[in-house]
């Protein structure tokens, strides 16, 4: 029986690839819009809400910890006050890991796999579960010329090495999640090879997070740059769940949750 969980995405950024600026009015955060969106995500079946203040779309500049904190912390506080759900902080910054934990975040989603100086120590300190994601290079240049001799073996080896670093630092085994990092320094061919190998990531015994929602690989697969990416996102979410993904990170919670509900009744 597939019991995949759904992580709904809240980007408090002016420039994310599919929803940048959605939660800003001018330069102010639209708290009402965020509360309404999270409410509908939870009603639709989201299990976790992931809040980030830095876009990691290809070409994005990195955003300093203070600026991320000014976007993310008030949102986490407001969500904590209004909802009883698991809140995840999407950051690589040690200070924000600590501050987010202190206002109620209970999951760390770090697309840089706790490699920034001090990030691993901060994660150990706050004693929260962590998601380790693979990324080749940084968002600014990661899609310039991604290169691997064997993408699946290299991504898997990286994640296992980061997992070892976490274990050695004192993060318990049952608090470690891994994520192949679709679209993070990967061509379409790399993404497809990784997707076909999700079972190899699952076979490590660590829960696997898959984030393909609205990503470029969908319009590349459909050979249409202006393609609306909803259908492709939902199809890939179902395929990832079938292959054993534990958490799907998605923008379109309602549509994904319905598709997973059908999958659970047909394919068990
Ligand atoms: C923040 N973020 C953007 N894409 C992501 C992905 O594929 N996985 C995870 N864990 N986080 C992501």
Boltz pocket constraint, residues with backbone or C-beta under 6 A from the ligand:
constraints:
  - pocket:
      binder: B
      contacts: [[A, 52], [A, 56], [A, 90], [A, 109], [A, 110], [A, 111], [A, 131], [A, 133], [A, 179], [A, 181], [A, 182], [A, 209], [A, 210], [A, 211], [A, 212], [A, 249]]
      max_distance: 6.0
